């Protein structure tokens, strides 16, 4: 075996191909496929937020008596989840309340003059489900990388 001269380039066979294939995999994952895999992670947070959201059991009675209008929904009925792509390599999971259905949700979450402490439901849900959502995101990435792309990963 010959000694390599100091400063001489060193080549490792296959590194360029591995880098090219990894870049191609990341480009493919930045699209709609990753959004599909991340959906269950958002649902975990959505379900917990719905459990914690305030619910007025007497609302239907008050609507029937015409004490209030039925224009707006319960906060529990106005949640949504979505996965969105923002540029290359950035996918977001969005969980929130549709402000058109429940324009009062922010008041319940953060409080107002008569009830300054509010009745938080989304922030505690994030705190309580952080680990479970993290595991779901990891599982989604594992599925996206090793599931669908396993056969084309190292062409």
N, C-alpha and C positions, 0 to 999 in steps of 0.2 A: 504494500500500500504506500502510495506516494503522499508526502506531506503537502498540504496546500500552502501556497505562498500567502504571507500576510497581506491583506488588502485585496486578494483575488476574490471575484464573485463566487458565491456558493449557491447552487441551484438544488431545489428539492422537487423531484418529479411529481407532477399532478397538482401543485399548489395553485397555479393559474386557473386550471379547470375547476378546482374546488371553489375558488373565489367567484368565478363567472357563474357557476351553478347556484351558489348561495345568493348572489345578487338577483338572479332571475327568480329564485324562489321568493325573495322578499318583495319583488315587484308584483308577482302574482298574488301574494297574500294581502297586499294593500288594497285590493278591490273588494267586490261584493262578497266573495267567498268568506272572508274573515268576518264580515258583518253578520253573516248567517251563523257562524260558529259562536259569536259573542252574544247573541240574543239571550240564551239561557242565563248568563251572568247578570244581565239587566233585569231579568224576571225575578231573580232572587231578591234583589233590592226592592223592586216594585211590590212584591207580595208582602214583604215586611212593612213597608211604608203604609200599605193599605190597612194592615192590621193595627197600626198605631194611629192612623188618622182618626180625628174625632168624627163621631156619627150621631146625628140627632134622630133618635128613635121616634120622637113626637112630631117630626117634620110633616109627615103625611097627614097627620091629624090636623095640624095647623093649616095646611093647604086646604083640606076639606072644609074647615070652618072659615076659610077665606081670611085668616089672620095674617097670612103671608102669601106671596105669589110663588108659584112653582117654577119660576123662570130659571133658577140655577140649581145645579146638581149637588149632591153630597160630594165632599172632597174625595171620598173613597171611590166614587164613580167617575172621577175626572182624571185619574192617573193615566200616564202613557209611558211607553218605553220605545226607544229607537236607537239604532246604531247608524252612525254617520261617518262618511269619509271626508277628511279635510286635507287635501293635498296628498303628496306621496308619503306613505308610511305612517300616517296618523289616522287612527280610527277611534271614534269616541262612542261610549255607551251613554245615552241620555235617558234619565228617568226624571219625570216631573209631573206637574199638575197643569192641565189645560186651563189657562186663565179665563178663557171664554165660558167654560162650563162652571168654574168655581173661582170667581174673581176675588173671593175672600180668603183663599188658601194662605196667602202670605201673612194675613193678619193672625190666623190661627197658629202659624208656624213661629212668627216672631213677636206677636203681641201687639197691643194697641193701648190707647189711653186708659180704657176701663179695665183691661186685663193685660198689664204690661209684661207678665211672664209668658203669655201665650200658652199654647199647647203643642209643643214641637212634635213633629211626626217624621219628617224627612231626615233631619240631622241625626236623631237617634237611630233611625233605620240604617243610615250609612255606617255609623259607628258599630252597631250590632252585627252587621252582615259583612264587614270589611274582609275578614278571613275567608268566609265562605265564597264571597264574590271573587277574591283573589285566586282561590283554588279553581273556581269555574273558568276564570280567564286563562289560567295555566292549562287546564284541560282542553279549552278551546284551541289554544295555540298548539298543544301537542297533537290534537286531532288534525288541525290544518296542516301542520308540518309533516307529521309522520303518517297520517292517514291518507288523505287525498294525494299528496305529493310524493309519497314514498317511492313510487315506481319511476318518477321522472326527476327525482332529486339529484342523482349523480349520473346523468347520461354521459 
